Amino acid sequence: MNLKAGLFQNQQLKLQMTQQLSQAITILQYSTMELNAYLEAKQLENPLIQLEPPRKDPFHQREPHTFKRNAGNHENTVDWYEYVSVPKRSLADALSVQLNLKSLTSRDKKVMKELIYSLDDNGYLRIDEESFIENHHLEMVQLGAYINRLQDLEPAGIGARSLQECISLQLQRKANVPSLVTMIMENHFQAFAEKKWKAIARELNVELKDIQHAADYIQCCNPRPGSKYSQHVAEYIIPELVVKVIDGHTVAVSLYDGTTINVTYNEEYTDFVKHHPDKEVQSYLQEKEQDFQWLLQSLRQRKQTILKVGKMLAEKQKAFFLKGPSAIQPLTLRQVADEIDVHESTISRAVKGKYMQTPYGIFELKYFFTSAIKSVKLDDSEAASATSVKNELQRLIDKEDKKKPLSDQKIVNLLLENGYDVSRRTIAKYRDQLGIASSTMRKRYE
């Protein structure tokens, strides 16, 4: 019996340790807002958990929490809280309001609503027309009429089924559209999109600069008319770490937990039930007390780990904090993990969804981890970061002659002159990541 009891207790202990570890891992990877939601859920499960609001209100106590830095004669103030997005009225809501102003039968409104809710985030109509007709007992000509009504709503271009149709819908609302633009849109759109402009110019007997002027006119249209209504959950960037440069050379890091819900012990509940004669109640209370202690320990571990990561970033990326983003250094999760003696996966969880306030703005922690690029101007022990190479790539393209844009090979050569040894394939990859078109697509003909 004693042996069996011992084995059972050992299994129970292992199970408890596994549950505690799982909770610690979960809490570590949460952002501040996710953590607050998690704590509120835990309070519903455990009556011993008492939550108090954050010590500081980020939306009413902003003035004390700003950094000021001098850059020449300019003084910059960096706010603590920056919005990722602001709640907006949805595209469906905006279109429904317009629909309600029209004299339509209940059936017409029902079909129109179905079409509205079949729009994607960019405002394009995504339906299988045959299935739609069958489901709503329509004829093809009737569906066409409904789609035309949808396309008459604002913004222009809404309800299109292709990019060509989207732009054409917008051009239809413009006065004095150049005839060349109309010809390109109606008969040469595919070649135009692929930038086979020389072939179009020959066929239409016009000069390349005329095609360029037409392209500039077409580019005034919005290829994603519904995008400004894209719905995102209101989300705020709340930094977990604060970096401040002292006396121009010392980088100090601290936690900012003024927006995290505070967890306290509900003593009133304990006093109420601790003398309860029922053993099941006592067992329940003991279980919840243990759960409470585990939660506190997990929260402490989360703070400690994030602070350790922050201090290591301050050390490894000191040049960034002193000089700005252009001075960022290559750094990997493994390097930081080795320095603070934890597993790489722990660092990955610690930086997930976390932000740092710096004198240069708020940055996601993962921003500071960037791969190394061989540099011919640095010692063997040094390297340039992928981020710095991307910054240099962007700079070169920003100042290029658009009539003679830089090819990827030319960019490779220029970067090599500046000390960056990268391949043409890498340049193509970085261009894609930065949303930069190829030299052929960037070329202007005027």
C-alpha positions as CSV (number, residue, x, y, z in Angstrom):
1,M,0.0,0.0,0.0
2,N,2.8,2.4,0.9
3,L,4.6,1.7,-2.4
4,K,1.4,2.3,-4.4
5,A,0.7,5.4,-2.4
6,G,4.2,6.6,-3.1
7,L,3.9,6.0,-6.8
8,F,0.6,7.8,-6.9
9,Q,2.0,10.8,-5.2
10,N,5.0,10.8,-7.5
11,Q,2.7,10.8,-10.5
12,Q,0.6,13.6,-9.1
13,L,3.7,15.7,-8.5
14,K,4.9,15.1,-12.1
15,L,1.4,16.1,-13.3
16,Q,1.4,19.3,-11.2
17,M,4.9,20.2,-12.5
18,T,3.8,19.6,-16.1
19,Q,0.7,21.8,-15.6
20,Q,2.8,24.5,-13.9
21,L,5.4,24.4,-16.7
22,S,2.7,24.6,-19.3
23,Q,1.2,27.7,-17.6
24,A,4.5,29.4,-17.4
25,I,5.2,28.8,-21.1
26,T,1.7,30.1,-22.0
27,I,2.1,33.2,-19.9
28,L,5.5,34.0,-21.3
29,Q,4.4,34.1,-24.9
30,Y,1.4,36.4,-24.2
31,S,1.5,40.1,-25.0
32,T,0.3,42.5,-22.3
33,M,-3.3,42.6,-23.7
34,E,-3.4,38.8,-24.1
35,L,-2.1,38.4,-20.5
36,N,-4.7,40.7,-19.1
37,A,-7.4,38.7,-20.9
38,Y,-5.9,35.5,-19.5
39,L,-5.8,36.8,-16.0
40,E,-9.5,37.8,-16.2
41,A,-10.3,34.3,-17.3
42,K,-8.3,32.8,-14.5
43,Q,-10.2,34.9,-12.0
44,L,-13.4,33.3,-13.1
45,E,-11.8,29.8,-12.4
46,N,-10.2,30.7,-9.1
47,P,-12.1,32.7,-6.4
48,L,-8.8,33.4,-4.6
49,I,-7.5,35.4,-7.5
50,Q,-8.3,39.1,-7.1
51,L,-7.5,41.5,-9.9
52,E,-6.8,45.2,-9.5
53,P,-6.6,47.6,-12.4
54,P,-3.2,48.7,-13.8
55,R,-1.4,51.3,-11.7
56,K,-1.3,53.7,-14.6
57,D,-3.8,54.6,-17.2
58,P,-1.9,54.9,-20.5
59,F,-4.6,57.2,-22.0
60,H,-4.7,59.7,-19.2
61,Q,-1.2,59.8,-17.9
62,R,0.8,60.2,-21.1
63,E,2.8,63.4,-20.3
64,P,5.2,61.9,-17.7
65,H,6.0,58.9,-20.0
66,T,7.7,60.6,-23.0
67,F,11.3,60.7,-24.0
68,K,12.8,63.8,-25.5
69,R,16.0,63.7,-27.6
70,N,17.8,66.4,-29.4
71,A,18.8,66.0,-33.0
72,G,20.6,69.1,-34.1
73,N,18.2,71.9,-33.4
74,H,15.1,69.6,-33.4
75,E,13.6,68.2,-30.3
76,N,11.6,65.0,-30.8
77,T,9.0,63.7,-28.4
78,V,8.2,60.0,-28.6
79,D,4.8,58.9,-27.2
80,W,4.5,55.8,-25.2
81,Y,1.5,54.5,-27.0
82,E,1.1,54.2,-30.7
83,Y,-1.9,52.7,-32.4
84,V,-1.6,49.7,-34.6
85,S,-5.0,50.4,-36.0
86,V,-8.1,52.4,-35.2
87,P,-11.6,50.8,-35.2
88,K,-13.3,51.7,-38.5
89,R,-16.7,51.2,-39.9
90,S,-16.7,48.0,-42.0
91,L,-17.1,48.0,-45.8
92,A,-20.4,46.0,-45.4
93,D,-21.7,48.6,-42.9
94,A,-20.8,51.5,-45.3
95,L,-22.5,49.8,-48.3
96,S,-25.6,48.8,-46.2
97,V,-26.1,52.4,-45.2
98,Q,-26.2,53.4,-48.9
99,L,-28.4,50.5,-49.7
100,N,-31.0,51.6,-47.1
101,L,-31.3,54.9,-48.8
102,K,-32.5,53.3,-52.0
103,S,-36.1,52.2,-52.8
104,L,-35.7,48.4,-53.1
105,T,-38.1,45.5,-52.4
106,S,-37.3,43.2,-49.5
107,R,-36.2,40.6,-52.0
108,D,-33.8,43.0,-53.8
109,K,-32.3,44.1,-50.5
110,K,-31.8,40.5,-49.4
111,V,-29.9,39.6,-52.7
112,M,-27.9,42.9,-52.5
113,K,-26.9,42.1,-48.9
114,E,-25.8,38.7,-50.0
115,L,-23.6,40.3,-52.6
116,I,-22.2,42.8,-50.1
117,Y,-21.2,40.0,-47.7
118,S,-19.5,38.2,-50.6
119,L,-17.0,41.0,-51.0
120,D,-13.4,40.4,-49.9
121,D,-11.4,42.9,-47.9
122,N,-10.3,44.7,-51.0
123,G,-13.9,45.2,-52.3
124,Y,-13.8,42.5,-55.0
125,L,-16.9,40.3,-55.5
126,R,-16.0,36.7,-54.9
127,I,-18.9,34.4,-55.8
128,D,-19.6,31.4,-58.0
129,E,-22.2,33.0,-60.3
130,E,-23.9,29.8,-61.2
131,S,-24.3,28.7,-57.6
132,F,-25.5,32.1,-56.6
133,I,-28.1,32.1,-59.3
134,E,-29.3,28.7,-58.3
135,N,-29.4,29.5,-54.6
136,H,-31.4,32.7,-55.1
137,H,-33.6,31.5,-58.0
138,L,-32.3,34.1,-60.4
139,E,-31.6,34.4,-64.1
140,M,-28.1,35.5,-65.2
141,V,-29.4,38.8,-66.5
142,Q,-31.0,39.5,-63.1
143,L,-27.7,38.8,-61.3
144,G,-26.0,41.2,-63.7
145,A,-28.5,43.9,-62.8
146,Y,-27.8,43.3,-59.1
147,I,-24.1,43.5,-59.6
148,N,-24.5,46.7,-61.5
149,R,-26.4,48.2,-58.6
150,L,-23.6,47.1,-56.3
151,Q,-21.0,48.7,-58.5
152,D,-22.9,52.0,-58.4
153,L,-22.3,52.3,-54.7
154,E,-19.3,54.1,-53.1
155,P,-16.4,53.8,-53.2
156,A,-15.9,53.5,-57.0
157,G,-14.6,50.2,-58.1
158,I,-16.5,48.2,-55.5
159,G,-18.0,44.9,-56.6
160,A,-15.4,44.3,-59.4
161,R,-14.5,40.8,-60.3
162,S,-11.0,41.6,-61.6
163,L,-8.4,44.3,-61.5
164,Q,-9.3,45.4,-65.0
165,E,-12.9,45.8,-64.1
166,C,-12.1,47.6,-60.9
167,I,-10.1,50.2,-62.7
168,S,-12.6,50.5,-65.5
169,L,-15.4,51.1,-63.1
170,Q,-13.4,54.0,-61.6
171,L,-12.6,55.5,-65.0
172,Q,-16.2,55.4,-66.0
173,R,-16.9,58.0,-63.3
174,K,-14.2,60.4,-64.5
175,A,-14.7,63.1,-67.1
176,N,-12.5,63.5,-70.2
177,V,-10.6,60.2,-69.9
178,P,-7.7,60.2,-72.5
179,S,-8.6,58.0,-75.5
180,L,-5.3,56.2,-75.1
181,V,-6.2,55.2,-71.6
182,T,-9.5,53.8,-72.8
183,M,-7.8,51.8,-75.6
184,I,-5.3,50.3,-73.3
185,M,-7.9,49.3,-70.7
186,E,-10.3,47.8,-73.3
187,N,-7.8,46.0,-75.6
188,H,-4.3,45.9,-74.1
189,F,-4.7,45.6,-70.4
190,Q,-2.8,42.3,-69.9
191,A,0.2,43.5,-72.0
192,F,0.0,46.8,-70.1
193,A,0.1,45.0,-66.7
194,E,3.1,42.9,-67.8
195,K,4.7,46.2,-68.9
196,K,5.0,45.1,-72.6
197,W,4.8,48.7,-73.4
198,K,6.9,48.7,-76.5
199,A,4.6,46.2,-78.2
200,I,1.6,48.4,-77.3
201,A,3.3,51.5,-78.5
202,R,4.0,49.9,-81.9
203,E,0.5,48.5,-82.3
204,L,-1.1,51.9,-81.4
205,N,1.5,53.9,-83.2
206,V,2.3,56.1,-80.2
207,E,5.5,56.9,-78.3
208,L,6.6,55.2,-75.1
209,K,6.2,58.4,-73.2
210,D,2.5,58.5,-74.2
211,I,2.1,55.0,-72.7
212,Q,3.9,56.3,-69.5
213,H,1.5,59.2,-69.3
214,A,-1.5,56.8,-69.7
215,A,0.1,54.6,-66.9
216,D,0.3,57.6,-64.6
217,Y,-3.3,58.4,-65.2
218,I,-4.4,54.8,-64.6
219,Q,-2.3,54.6,-61.4
220,C,-4.5,57.4,-59.9
221,C,-7.2,54.7,-59.6
222,N,-7.3,52.5,-56.4
223,P,-6.7,48.8,-57.1
224,R,-8.1,48.0,-53.7
225,P,-11.2,50.2,-53.1
226,G,-12.4,48.3,-50.1
227,S,-9.1,48.2,-48.2
228,K,-9.7,51.4,-46.2
229,Y,-12.6,49.7,-44.6
230,S,-10.7,46.6,-43.7
231,Q,-11.8,45.5,-40.2
232,H,-9.1,45.0,-37.6
233,V,-9.6,44.6,-33.9
234,A,-8.6,47.8,-32.1
235,E,-5.2,47.0,-30.9
236,Y,-2.6,49.1,-29.1
237,I,1.1,48.7,-29.0
238,I,2.0,48.6,-25.3
239,P,5.7,48.4,-24.6
240,E,6.9,45.9,-22.0
241,L,10.4,47.3,-21.9
242,V,11.8,50.8,-21.8
243,V,15.2,51.8,-23.0
244,K,16.7,55.2,-22.1
245,V,20.1,56.6,-23.0
246,I,21.8,58.3,-20.1
247,D,24.5,60.9,-20.7
248,G,24.8,59.9,-24.3
249,H,26.6,56.6,-23.7
250,T,24.8,54.5,-21.1
251,V,21.8,52.3,-22.2
252,A,19.4,51.6,-19.3
253,V,16.6,49.1,-19.6
254,S,13.6,48.6,-17.3
255,L,10.2,46.9,-17.3
256,Y,7.1,48.9,-17.8
257,D,4.2,47.0,-16.2
258,G,1.9,49.9,-15.6
259,T,-0.7,48.4,-17.9
260,T,-0.7,44.9,-16.6
261,I,-3.5,43.9,-14.3
262,N,-2.2,43.3,-10.7
263,V,-2.9,39.9,-9.1
264,T,-3.6,39.9,-5.4
265,Y,-4.9,37.4,-2.9
266,N,-8.6,37.4,-2.0
267,E,-8.3,37.2,1.8
268,E,-12.0,37.8,2.4
269,Y,-12.9,34.6,0.5
270,T,-10.3,32.7,2.4
271,D,-11.5,33.9,5.8
272,F,-15.0,32.9,4.8
273,V,-14.3,29.3,4.0
274,K,-11.1,28.3,5.8
275,H,-13.0,27.1,8.9
276,H,-15.6,25.4,6.8
277,P,-16.3,21.9,8.3
278,D,-16.6,20.2,4.9
279,K,-13.4,18.5,3.9
280,E,-14.2,18.8,0.2
281,V,-14.4,22.6,0.6
282,Q,-11.0,22.5,2.4
283,S,-9.5,20.4,-0.4
284,Y,-10.9,22.8,-3.0
285,L,-9.4,25.8,-1.2
286,Q,-6.0,24.1,-0.9
287,E,-6.1,23.4,-4.7
288,K,-7.0,26.9,-5.5
289,E,-4.2,28.3,-3.2
290,Q,-1.7,26.2,-5.0
291,D,-3.0,27.4,-8.4
292,F,-2.7,31.0,-7.1
293,Q,0.9,30.5,-6.1
294,W,1.8,28.9,-9.4
295,L,0.2,31.8,-11.2
296,L,2.3,34.3,-9.2
297,Q,5.5,32.3,-9.9
298,S,4.7,32.2,-13.6
299,L,4.2,36.0,-13.7
300,R,7.5,36.6,-11.9
301,Q,9.3,34.3,-14.3
302,R,7.8,36.1,-17.2
303,K,9.0,39.5,-16.0
304,Q,12.4,38.1,-15.2
305,T,12.9,36.5,-18.6
306,I,11.6,39.5,-20.5
307,L,13.9,41.8,-18.5
308,K,16.9,39.6,-19.1
309,V,16.2,39.6,-22.9
310,G,15.8,43.4,-22.8
311,K,19.2,43.8,-21.0
312,M,20.9,41.5,-23.5
313,L,19.4,43.5,-26.4
314,A,20.7,46.7,-24.8
315,E,24.1,45.2,-24.7
316,K,24.2,43.5,-28.1
317,Q,22.4,46.4,-29.9
318,K,24.0,49.3,-28.1
319,A,24.9,50.9,-31.3
320,F,21.3,51.0,-32.3
321,F,20.2,52.7,-29.2
322,L,23.0,55.3,-29.4
323,K,22.9,56.0,-33.2
324,G,19.6,54.8,-34.5
325,P,18.1,52.0,-36.7
326,S,20.9,52.2,-39.3
327,A,23.4,50.9,-36.7
328,I,21.5,47.7,-35.9
329,Q,23.8,44.6,-35.6
330,P,23.2,41.0,-36.6
331,L,21.8,39.0,-33.8
332,T,20.2,35.6,-33.4
333,L,17.8,34.1,-30.9
334,R,20.5,31.4,-30.2
335,Q,23.1,34.0,-29.2
336,V,20.8,35.6,-26.6
337,A,19.6,32.2,-25.4
338,D,23.2,31.1,-24.8
339,E,24.0,34.4,-23.0
340,I,21.2,34.1,-20.5
341,D,21.4,30.3,-20.3
342,V,17.9,29.3,-21.6
343,H,16.6,27.4,-24.6
344,E,16.2,29.2,-27.9
345,S,12.4,28.5,-27.8
346,T,12.2,30.4,-24.5
347,I,13.6,33.5,-26.2
348,S,11.2,33.0,-29.1
349,R,8.3,33.0,-26.7
350,A,9.7,35.9,-24.7
351,V,9.9,38.2,-27.8
352,K,6.6,37.2,-29.4
353,G,4.2,40.1,-29.5
354,K,6.4,42.2,-27.1
355,Y,7.5,45.8,-27.8
356,M,10.3,48.0,-26.6
357,Q,10.1,51.8,-26.2
358,T,13.3,53.4,-27.4
359,P,14.4,57.0,-28.1
360,Y,13.7,56.2,-31.8
361,G,10.2,55.0,-31.3
362,I,8.5,51.7,-30.4
363,F,9.9,48.5,-31.9
364,E,8.8,44.9,-31.7
365,L,11.5,42.8,-29.9
366,K,11.9,40.5,-32.9
367,Y,13.0,43.6,-34.9
368,F,16.4,43.4,-33.1
369,F,17.0,39.8,-34.3
370,T,18.4,39.9,-37.8
371,S,20.7,37.6,-39.8
372,A,24.3,38.4,-40.6
373,I,25.6,39.4,-44.0
374,K,29.3,39.1,-44.8
375,S,31.0,42.5,-45.0
376,V,34.3,43.0,-46.9
377,K,35.1,46.1,-44.9
378,L,34.7,44.6,-41.4
379,D,36.9,42.2,-39.6
380,D,36.2,38.5,-39.8
381,S,34.6,38.6,-36.4
382,E,32.1,41.3,-37.5
383,A,29.3,41.3,-40.0
384,A,26.5,43.6,-41.2
385,S,22.9,42.9,-40.4
386,A,20.3,41.9,-43.0
387,T,18.3,45.0,-41.8
388,S,21.1,47.3,-42.6
389,V,21.5,45.8,-46.1
390,K,17.8,46.3,-46.7
391,N,18.1,49.9,-45.6
392,E,21.0,50.4,-48.0
393,L,19.0,48.7,-50.8
394,Q,16.1,51.0,-50.2
395,R,18.3,54.0,-50.2
396,L,19.9,53.1,-53.5
397,I,16.5,52.5,-55.2
398,D,15.1,55.7,-53.7
399,K,17.8,57.8,-55.4
400,E,18.1,55.8,-58.7
401,D,17.3,57.4,-62.1
402,K,13.9,56.0,-62.8
403,K,14.6,56.2,-66.5
404,K,17.5,53.8,-66.0
405,P,16.6,51.9,-62.8
406,L,19.3,49.8,-61.2
407,S,19.3,46.1,-62.1
408,D,19.8,43.6,-59.3
409,Q,23.4,42.9,-60.5
410,K,24.1,46.6,-60.4
411,I,22.8,46.8,-56.9
412,V,25.0,43.9,-55.9
413,N,28.0,45.8,-57.3
414,L,27.1,49.0,-55.5
415,L,26.6,47.2,-52.2
416,L,29.9,45.5,-52.6
417,E,31.6,48.9,-53.0
418,N,29.8,49.9,-49.7
419,G,31.1,46.8,-48.0
420,Y,28.1,44.4,-48.3
421,D,28.8,41.0,-50.0
422,V,25.4,39.7,-51.1
423,S,24.2,37.7,-54.0
424,R,21.8,38.8,-56.7
425,R,19.4,36.2,-55.4
426,T,19.5,37.7,-52.0
427,I,18.8,41.2,-53.5
428,A,15.8,39.8,-55.3
429,K,14.5,38.3,-52.1
430,Y,15.0,41.5,-50.1
431,R,13.3,43.5,-52.9
432,D,10.2,41.3,-52.6
433,Q,10.2,41.7,-48.8
434,L,10.4,45.4,-49.2
435,G,7.7,45.5,-51.8
436,I,10.0,46.8,-54.5
437,A,9.4,45.9,-58.1
438,S,12.0,44.7,-60.6
439,S,14.0,47.2,-62.6
440,T,11.8,46.5,-65.6
441,M,8.7,47.4,-63.7
442,R,10.3,50.4,-62.1
443,K,11.4,51.9,-65.4
444,R,9.8,55.2,-66.6
445,Y,9.6,56.2,-70.2
446,E,9.9,60.0,-70.2
